[in-house]
């Protein structure tokens, strides 16, 4: 069974809006979980949506839903590139929905570890779920024209998190206005994300932790921004943690603040990915606008990949990922599908070969 694009998602959104009030919370948890997969360009399968509906309707429990998804992929004898894409999206969506349904929360770094472990156990081949990274990383960002945020040194992850959590735990919100409270929370979340404690899955882990933390503070969280604008959320985190004095660019919280204003204050700020780009102007180039409108759809990504390899047959997967604004892992899965379809081919050695477009 393949993956499904926006028409099916739209039907699911309509369904969520129409379910009985008693089922709304479960529906919103699923919608948030599914939306967060777009951070890595992943699309859940139709089977996931159908299983989610069964849980929302009370036919099965969330634990049963999670087991059904796991069993579905364990029983597959032949897997396509679509299956590889949807498997992570389906499994992690079900796990996020389960975590968001829980009413327990502890405000400490161990909670971050636990969330990461629950979300990604058995998902990544090279990253240990529930373990802090032991190596330093850089990530070339679309919003930064390929530059990277400076993440925490691996040797200082635990100390940095301990410092941030202790400061937040001792912070007094009582004298703040609602707007000031949102601004403070925005900075705390940006700091946690900047640590980037895990090798993969940091943004989804941060998002789930944030929702749970806000609930523990008594906020009624409007999860729609996470559902509809998860990629904007990541780009906003990037801009909240990036400084380049030579280019006169400095850490900017405004994008993340607008996200949290929608999340917590019911505002309706426009959350456009192109706004977060360091070169954004009203006349930003068409490619950036199109990326914003179509980010995360496989058809759009396929066209972009083929355009890039036509222009530069020696381009690497990492370079493609940077130009499109997706993870290398997401690009690898999409390229594998294009090769299976006979639309692109690799000629020559892995490292020194060239791409050939056939479709």
C-alpha positions as CSV (number, residue, x, y, z in Angstrom):
1,X,0.0,0.0,0.0
2,X,1.4,3.4,-1.0
3,X,1.3,6.8,0.6
4,X,-1.4,9.4,0.1
5,X,-1.2,13.1,-0.5
6,X,-3.2,16.2,0.4
7,X,-6.6,15.1,-0.9
8,X,-6.8,12.3,1.7
9,X,-5.3,14.5,4.4
10,X,-7.9,17.1,3.6
11,X,-10.7,14.5,4.1
12,X,-9.1,13.5,7.4
13,X,-9.0,17.1,8.5
14,X,-12.7,17.5,7.6
15,X,-13.4,14.4,9.6
16,X,-11.6,15.7,12.6
17,X,-13.6,18.9,12.6
18,X,-16.9,17.0,12.5
19,X,-16.4,14.3,15.1
20,X,-18.3,14.5,18.4
21,X,-16.8,16.7,21.1
22,X,-16.0,13.7,23.2
23,X,-13.7,12.5,20.4
24,X,-12.1,15.8,19.6
25,X,-9.1,15.4,21.8
26,X,-8.0,12.1,20.3
27,X,-8.6,13.6,16.8
28,X,-6.4,16.6,17.5
29,X,-3.7,14.4,18.9
30,X,-3.6,12.3,15.7
31,X,-3.7,15.4,13.5
32,X,-0.8,16.9,15.4
33,X,1.2,13.6,15.2
34,X,0.6,13.3,11.5
35,X,1.4,17.0,10.8
36,X,4.8,16.7,12.6
37,X,6.0,14.1,10.1
38,X,6.4,16.9,7.5
39,X,9.4,18.1,9.4
40,X,11.3,15.3,7.7
41,X,9.3,15.2,4.5
42,X,7.4,12.0,5.5
43,X,3.9,11.1,4.5
44,X,1.7,8.6,6.5
45,X,-0.1,5.9,4.6
46,X,-3.8,5.5,4.1
47,X,-3.6,2.5,6.5
48,X,-2.4,4.9,9.2
49,X,-5.4,7.3,8.7
50,X,-7.8,4.4,8.8
51,X,-6.3,3.0,12.0
52,X,-6.4,6.5,13.5
53,X,-10.1,6.8,12.7
54,X,-10.8,3.4,14.4
55,X,-9.1,4.8,17.6
56,X,-10.9,8.1,17.5
57,X,-14.2,6.3,17.1
58,X,-13.4,4.2,20.2
59,X,-13.2,0.9,18.3
60,X,-9.6,0.3,19.4
61,X,-7.4,1.8,22.1
62,X,-4.4,3.9,21.3
63,X,-2.1,1.0,22.4
64,X,-4.0,-1.4,20.1
65,X,-3.6,1.2,17.2
66,X,0.1,1.3,17.8
67,X,0.4,-2.5,17.8
68,X,-1.7,-2.7,14.6
69,X,0.6,-0.3,12.8
70,X,3.7,-2.3,14.0
71,X,2.2,-5.6,12.9
72,X,1.2,-4.2,9.5
73,X,4.8,-3.5,8.6
74,X,6.2,-6.6,10.2
75,X,3.9,-8.7,8.0
76,X,5.1,-7.1,4.8
77,X,7.3,-9.5,2.7
78,X,8.1,-7.0,-0.1
79,X,8.8,-3.3,0.6
80,X,8.8,-0.4,-1.8
81,X,10.4,3.0,-1.3
82,X,6.9,4.3,-0.4
83,X,6.8,1.7,2.4
84,X,10.1,2.9,3.7
85,X,8.8,6.5,3.8
86,X,5.4,5.7,5.3
87,X,6.7,3.2,7.9
88,X,8.6,5.8,9.9
89,X,5.7,8.3,9.4
90,X,3.1,5.8,10.5
91,X,5.0,4.4,13.5
92,X,6.1,7.7,14.9
93,X,2.6,9.2,14.3
94,X,1.0,6.5,16.4
95,X,3.6,6.9,19.1
96,X,3.1,10.7,19.3
97,X,-0.6,10.2,19.5
98,X,-0.1,7.8,22.3
99,X,2.2,10.1,24.2
100,X,-0.1,13.1,23.8
101,X,-3.0,11.0,25.2
102,X,-1.1,10.5,28.4
103,X,-1.7,12.7,31.5
104,X,1.8,12.3,33.1
105,X,4.7,14.7,32.7
106,X,8.0,15.4,34.5
107,X,9.9,18.6,33.9
108,X,13.5,17.5,33.5
109,X,15.9,16.3,30.8
110,X,15.0,12.7,31.5
111,X,11.6,13.5,30.0
112,X,13.2,14.5,26.8
113,X,15.1,11.2,26.7
114,X,12.0,9.2,27.4
115,X,10.0,11.0,24.7
116,X,12.8,10.4,22.2
117,X,13.1,6.7,23.2
118,X,9.3,6.2,22.9
119,X,9.1,7.9,19.5
120,X,12.1,6.4,17.7
121,X,12.9,3.0,19.3
122,X,13.7,0.7,16.4
123,X,13.3,3.5,13.8
124,X,16.8,4.7,13.1
125,X,19.7,2.4,12.1
126,X,22.5,4.6,13.3
127,X,21.0,6.6,16.1
128,X,20.2,5.2,19.5
129,X,16.8,6.1,20.7
130,X,16.7,7.7,24.2
131,X,20.4,8.4,24.2
132,X,22.2,11.8,23.9
133,X,24.5,12.1,20.9
134,X,28.2,11.6,21.5
135,X,29.5,13.5,18.5
136,X,29.3,17.1,17.2
137,X,27.0,17.9,14.3
138,X,26.2,20.6,11.7
139,X,23.1,20.8,9.6
140,X,23.0,22.9,6.4
141,X,19.7,24.9,6.5
142,X,17.6,26.1,3.6
143,X,16.6,29.1,5.7
144,X,20.2,30.0,6.1
145,X,21.4,29.5,2.5
146,X,23.1,26.4,3.5
147,X,24.8,27.6,6.7
148,X,24.4,25.8,10.0
149,X,23.2,26.7,13.5
150,X,25.9,26.2,16.1
151,X,24.6,23.3,18.2
152,X,25.8,22.4,21.7
153,X,29.1,20.5,22.1
154,X,28.4,16.8,22.6
155,X,30.4,16.8,25.8
156,X,28.3,19.6,27.3
157,X,24.8,18.4,26.4
158,X,23.8,17.2,29.8
159,X,25.3,20.3,31.6
160,X,23.6,22.7,29.1
161,X,20.2,21.0,29.5
162,X,20.5,21.0,33.3
163,X,21.2,24.7,33.3
164,X,18.3,25.5,31.0
165,X,15.9,23.4,32.9
166,X,16.9,24.7,36.3
167,X,16.5,28.3,35.1
168,X,13.1,27.6,33.7
169,X,12.0,25.7,36.8
170,X,12.9,28.6,39.0
171,X,11.4,31.3,36.7
172,X,8.5,33.3,38.1
173,X,5.7,33.8,35.6
174,X,3.3,35.6,38.0
175,X,4.2,39.2,37.1
176,X,4.1,38.6,33.3
177,X,1.4,39.5,30.8
178,X,0.2,36.8,28.5
179,X,2.3,38.2,25.7
180,X,5.4,38.3,27.9
181,X,4.8,34.7,29.0
182,X,4.6,33.6,25.4
183,X,7.9,35.4,24.6
184,X,9.6,33.8,27.6
185,X,8.4,30.3,26.6
186,X,9.5,30.9,23.1
187,X,13.1,31.5,24.2
188,X,13.1,28.5,26.5
189,X,12.0,26.2,23.7
190,X,14.5,27.7,21.3
191,X,17.3,27.1,23.8
192,X,16.3,23.4,24.3
193,X,16.2,22.8,20.5
194,X,19.6,24.6,20.0
195,X,21.2,21.9,22.2
196,X,20.1,19.3,19.6
197,X,20.7,16.5,22.1
198,X,19.9,13.7,19.7
199,X,21.4,12.5,16.4
200,X,18.0,12.5,14.7
201,X,14.5,13.4,15.6
202,X,15.2,16.6,17.6
203,X,12.4,18.7,16.2
204,X,9.7,16.2,16.7
205,X,10.9,15.4,20.2
206,X,11.0,19.1,21.0
207,X,7.5,19.6,19.7
208,X,6.0,16.8,21.7
209,X,7.9,17.9,24.9
210,X,6.7,21.5,24.3
211,X,3.0,20.5,24.0
212,X,3.2,18.4,27.2
213,X,5.0,21.2,29.1
214,X,2.5,23.8,28.1
215,X,-0.3,21.6,29.1
216,X,1.4,21.1,32.5
217,X,1.4,24.9,32.9
218,X,-2.4,25.0,32.4
219,X,-2.4,26.2,28.8
220,X,-5.1,25.1,26.4
221,X,-2.9,24.3,23.4
222,X,-4.2,24.9,19.9
223,X,-2.3,22.1,18.2
224,X,-3.2,23.3,14.7
225,X,0.1,25.2,14.2
226,X,2.0,22.0,14.8
227,X,-0.3,20.1,12.5
228,X,-0.2,22.6,9.7
229,X,3.1,24.4,10.1
230,X,5.6,22.0,11.5
231,X,8.2,22.9,8.9
232,X,7.8,26.6,9.7
233,X,8.3,25.7,13.4
234,X,11.6,24.2,12.5
235,X,12.7,27.1,10.4
236,X,11.6,29.5,13.1
237,X,13.8,27.6,15.6
238,X,16.7,27.9,13.2
239,X,16.3,31.7,12.9
240,X,16.0,32.0,16.7
241,X,19.4,30.4,17.1
242,X,21.5,31.9,14.2
243,X,23.9,34.8,14.2
244,X,26.2,35.9,11.5
245,X,27.7,39.3,12.4
246,X,29.6,39.5,9.0
247,X,26.2,39.4,7.2
248,X,24.5,41.6,9.8
249,X,22.1,38.7,10.7
250,X,21.3,38.1,14.4
251,X,19.2,35.7,16.5
252,X,15.6,36.5,15.8
253,X,12.8,35.2,17.9
254,X,10.0,37.0,16.0
255,X,9.2,34.0,13.7
256,X,8.9,31.6,16.7
257,X,6.9,34.1,18.7
258,X,4.3,34.4,15.9
259,X,4.0,30.6,16.0
260,X,3.5,30.5,19.7
261,X,1.0,33.4,19.6
262,X,-1.1,31.3,17.3
263,X,-0.6,28.2,19.5
264,X,-1.4,29.8,22.8
265,X,-3.2,33.2,22.3
266,X,-5.4,32.2,19.4
267,X,-3.9,34.7,17.0
268,X,-3.8,34.2,13.3
269,X,-0.3,35.3,12.2
270,X,0.7,34.2,8.7
271,X,3.2,31.4,9.1
272,X,5.0,31.2,5.7
273,X,8.3,29.4,5.4
274,X,9.7,32.0,3.0
275,X,9.4,34.6,5.7
276,X,12.0,32.8,7.7
277,X,14.7,32.8,4.9
278,X,17.6,35.1,5.7
279,X,17.2,36.7,2.2
280,X,13.5,37.1,2.4
281,X,12.0,40.2,0.7
282,X,8.6,40.9,-0.7
283,X,10.1,39.9,-4.1
284,X,11.8,36.7,-3.0
285,X,12.6,34.4,-5.9
286,X,9.8,32.2,-7.2
287,X,11.5,28.9,-6.2
288,X,11.3,29.9,-2.5
289,X,7.6,30.8,-2.8
290,X,6.9,27.5,-4.6
291,X,8.8,25.6,-1.9
292,X,6.6,27.2,0.7
293,X,3.3,26.3,-1.1
294,X,4.3,22.8,-1.9
295,X,6.8,21.7,0.8
296,X,6.5,18.0,1.8
297,X,4.6,16.8,-1.3
298,X,6.3,14.0,-3.1
299,X,5.3,15.1,-6.5
300,X,6.9,18.5,-6.0
301,X,10.0,17.0,-4.5
302,X,10.4,14.6,-7.5
303,X,10.2,17.5,-9.9
304,X,12.8,19.5,-7.9
305,X,15.2,16.5,-7.8
306,X,15.0,15.9,-11.5
307,X,15.5,19.6,-12.3
308,X,18.6,19.7,-10.1
309,X,20.2,16.6,-11.6
310,X,19.5,17.9,-15.1
311,X,21.3,21.1,-14.3
312,X,24.1,19.3,-12.4
313,X,24.5,15.6,-13.2
314,X,27.3,15.3,-10.6
315,X,25.3,16.8,-7.7
316,X,25.3,14.8,-4.5
317,X,22.3,13.7,-2.4
318,X,23.5,16.0,0.4
319,X,23.6,19.0,-2.0
320,X,20.1,18.1,-3.2
321,X,18.8,17.9,0.4
322,X,20.3,21.3,1.2
323,X,18.8,23.0,-1.9
324,X,15.3,21.6,-1.4
325,X,15.3,21.9,2.3
326,X,14.7,18.3,3.3
327,X,16.8,15.8,5.3
328,X,19.2,13.7,3.3
329,X,17.3,10.6,4.5
330,X,14.1,11.9,2.9
331,X,15.9,12.6,-0.3
332,X,17.5,9.2,-0.4
333,X,14.0,7.6,-0.1
334,X,12.6,9.8,-2.9
335,X,15.6,9.2,-5.2
336,X,15.2,5.4,-4.6
337,X,11.6,5.7,-5.8
338,X,12.6,7.7,-8.9
339,X,15.2,5.0,-9.7
340,X,12.6,2.2,-9.3
341,X,10.3,4.2,-11.7
342,X,13.1,4.5,-14.2
343,X,13.0,8.3,-14.1
344,X,16.6,8.8,-12.9
345,X,19.7,6.6,-13.1
346,X,23.2,6.6,-11.7
347,X,26.0,6.1,-14.2
348,X,29.5,5.1,-12.9
349,X,31.0,4.8,-9.4
350,X,29.0,5.8,-6.4
351,X,31.2,8.8,-5.5
352,X,32.3,9.9,-8.9
353,X,29.3,8.9,-11.1
354,X,26.8,11.1,-12.8
355,X,23.0,11.3,-12.7
356,X,20.9,10.6,-15.8
357,X,17.3,11.8,-16.1
358,X,15.1,9.5,-18.2
359,X,11.6,10.7,-17.3
